[in-house]
Amino acid sequence: MGDFKAMPYSEKYDIVLDNITFGERLTADFIRRHLGDQASTELREAYQEGIKPIPEDASAEEKYETAYGNWIWMGKTDFDFIREHMGEEGIDQFVDFEVEALKRKNASPSLFMLGVIRALAPKTAFKMTAKEFAYRLQWITPFSVSEIDPGKAVFDIPRCKILDHPGPDDLCQVGCQGIYPKWVAEQFKVRMEFDPQGHSCKCTLTPLS
């Protein structure tokens, strides 16, 4: 991570659990609104086919790895279920639904202050945002920061952790390359672009004018 602090596994584990809870509630709400309570129950049952228990006496790294696998499984199940019942139009609706939920989840006084800083010193605000992402995104996959300045930040991902799991296409293309850039642009006024090359990837952040 260069000069940036490495996130401990205990924090990665907590963030994965938070994202599992967030995703489960979000998708259940979406499915109930569009397909009804019975469909929501069917989705929960589908989750159970691939969720693994997390031993209480496991190390923080082991807990994180198991929880991460559960997060991947649940995300894949969400996309498969929505596509099966609602088609690609349903996927597009879900993207917008999750972006709005992420904006609500991440709204805070500090984000308001960042908006104030952006209005007064946009380059400073961008660099602050990029540094925050350089720490907060470590739970998703290992990466290094090859560049970070007031106009651009580059995160190099030598091997994406998501792609080490089977059937990751929707998580990569719809999640990382669809939902995240849309959310980051709307809430943080930052352009997020991915350049995947096999299992490796480059993520570039630039400020939106």
C-alpha positions in Angstrom: 0.0 0.0 0.0 3.0 2.3 -0.2 2.8 5.0 2.4 -0.8 4.2 3.2 -1.8 2.4 6.3 -2.8 -1.3 5.8 -6.3 -2.2 7.0 -6.2 -4.9 9.7 -8.1 -8.1 9.1 -10.4 -7.4 12.1 -11.6 -4.2 10.4 -11.9 -5.9 7.0 -14.0 -8.6 8.7 -16.3 -5.9 10.3 -16.7 -4.1 6.9 -17.6 -7.4 5.1 -20.2 -8.1 7.8 -21.6 -4.6 7.4 -21.8 -5.0 3.6 -23.5 -8.4 4.0 -26.2 -6.9 6.2 -26.6 -3.8 4.0 -26.8 -6.0 0.8 -29.3 -8.5 2.3 -31.6 -5.7 3.5 -31.3 -3.8 0.3 -32.0 -6.7 -2.0 -34.9 -8.0 0.2 -36.5 -4.6 0.0 -36.0 -4.4 -3.8 -37.4 -7.9 -4.3 -40.4 -7.3 -2.1 -41.3 -4.1 -3.9 -41.1 -5.7 -7.4 -41.8 -9.4 -6.8 -43.5 -9.8 -3.5 -42.9 -11.4 -0.1 -42.8 -15.0 -1.5 -39.9 -14.1 -3.9 -38.0 -12.5 -1.0 -38.4 -15.7 1.0 -37.1 -17.7 -2.0 -34.0 -15.5 -2.2 -33.2 -16.0 1.4 -33.5 -19.8 0.9 -31.1 -19.5 -2.1 -28.6 -17.8 0.1 -28.5 -20.7 2.5 -27.3 -23.1 -0.2 -23.8 -21.4 -0.3 -23.3 -19.6 3.0 -20.6 -21.1 5.3 -20.6 -20.7 9.1 -17.9 -18.6 10.7 -16.2 -20.3 13.7 -16.0 -18.1 16.7 -12.5 -19.3 17.5 -11.1 -18.6 14.1 -8.5 -15.9 13.5 -9.5 -12.5 12.2 -8.1 -13.4 8.8 -10.0 -16.7 8.7 -13.2 -14.9 9.7 -12.7 -12.3 7.0 -12.0 -14.9 4.3 -15.1 -16.9 5.1 -17.3 -13.8 5.4 -15.9 -12.5 2.1 -16.8 -15.8 0.4 -20.3 -15.4 1.8 -20.5 -11.9 0.5 -19.5 -13.0 -2.9 -22.0 -15.8 -2.9 -24.9 -13.6 -1.8 -24.0 -10.9 -4.4 -23.9 -13.5 -7.2 -27.2 -15.0 -6.0 -28.8 -11.5 -6.0 -27.9 -10.8 -9.6 -28.9 -14.3 -10.8 -32.2 -14.1 -9.0 -33.0 -10.6 -10.3 -32.0 -11.5 -13.9 -34.1 -14.7 -13.8 -37.2 -12.9 -12.6 -36.9 -9.4 -14.1 -34.4 -9.7 -16.9 -31.7 -7.0 -17.7 -34.2 -4.3 -17.1 -34.4 -5.5 -13.5 -30.6 -5.4 -13.2 -30.6 -1.8 -14.4 -33.3 -0.9 -11.8 -31.3 -2.6 -9.1 -28.2 -0.6 -10.0 -30.1 2.6 -9.5 -31.7 1.3 -6.3 -28.4 0.4 -4.8 -26.7 3.6 -5.8 -29.4 5.6 -4.0 -29.1 3.3 -0.9 -25.3 3.8 -0.9 -25.7 7.6 -1.0 -28.1 7.4 2.0 -25.8 5.0 3.9 -22.7 7.2 3.4 -24.3 10.6 4.0 -22.6 12.2 7.0 -21.5 15.6 8.5 -18.0 14.8 7.2 -19.3 14.4 3.7 -21.1 17.8 4.0 -17.8 19.3 5.1 -16.1 17.7 2.1 -18.6 19.4 -0.1 -17.7 22.7 1.5 -14.0 22.1 0.9 -14.7 21.0 -2.7 -16.4 24.4 -3.3 -13.4 26.3 -1.9 -10.5 24.0 -2.9 -11.6 21.3 -5.3 -8.0 19.8 -5.7 -7.7 19.4 -1.9 -11.1 17.8 -1.6 -10.2 15.3 -4.4 -6.9 14.3 -2.8 -8.7 13.8 0.6 -11.3 11.6 -1.1 -8.7 9.6 -2.9 -6.7 8.9 0.3 -9.9 7.9 2.1 -10.7 5.4 -0.7 -7.1 4.1 -0.6 -7.8 2.9 2.9 -11.5 2.1 2.9 -11.4 -0.1 -0.3 -8.8 -2.5 1.0 -11.4 -4.9 2.2 -12.5 -5.7 -1.4 -9.1 -6.6 -2.8 -5.3 -6.1 -2.4 -3.9 -3.2 -4.4 -1.1 -0.6 -4.4 -1.3 3.1 -5.0 1.0 4.1 -7.8 -0.1 7.7 -8.1 -2.1 10.1 -5.9 -2.1 13.8 -6.4 -4.7 16.6 -6.6 -5.8 15.7 -10.1 -5.5 11.9 -10.3 -5.2 8.7 -8.3 -4.2 5.3 -9.6 -4.8 2.0 -7.8 -3.1 -1.0 -9.3 -4.7 -4.4 -8.6 -2.3 -7.2 -9.4 -5.0 -9.9 -8.9 -8.6 -9.0 -8.1 -9.8 -11.0 -5.1 -13.4 -11.1 -6.6 -12.2 -12.9 -9.7 -10.6 -15.7 -7.6 -14.2 -16.9 -6.9 -16.3 -18.7 -9.5 -18.8 -16.9 -11.7 -17.8 -13.3 -10.7 -18.9 -11.5 -13.9 -21.8 -9.6 -12.5 -19.9 -8.6 -9.4 -17.1 -7.3 -11.6 -19.1 -5.7 -14.4 -22.3 -4.7 -12.7 -21.0 -4.1 -9.2 -17.4 -2.7 -9.5 -17.7 -1.2 -13.0 -21.3 -0.1 -12.8 -22.7 0.6 -9.3 -19.5 1.9 -7.7 -18.6 4.5 -10.4 -22.1 5.8 -10.5 -22.3 6.1 -6.7 -18.8 7.7 -6.4 -19.6 10.2 -9.2 -23.0 11.3 -7.7 -21.9 11.5 -4.1 -18.2 12.3 -4.2 -18.0 14.1 -7.6 -15.2 11.7 -8.6 -14.8 9.8 -11.8 -13.9 6.1 -11.2 -12.7 4.1 -14.2 -11.5 0.5 -14.4 -9.2 -1.1 -16.9 -9.4 -4.9 -16.3 -6.8 -7.1 -17.9 -7.5 -10.7 -17.1 -7.3 -11.1 -13.3 -5.5 -7.8 -12.9 -7.0 -4.3 -13.0 -6.2 -0.6 -12.8 -8.6 1.8 -11.1 -8.2 5.5 -11.9 -9.9 8.3 -10.0 -10.1 11.8 -11.4 -12.2 14.8 -10.2 -15.4 15.6 -12.0 -15.3 19.1 -13.4 
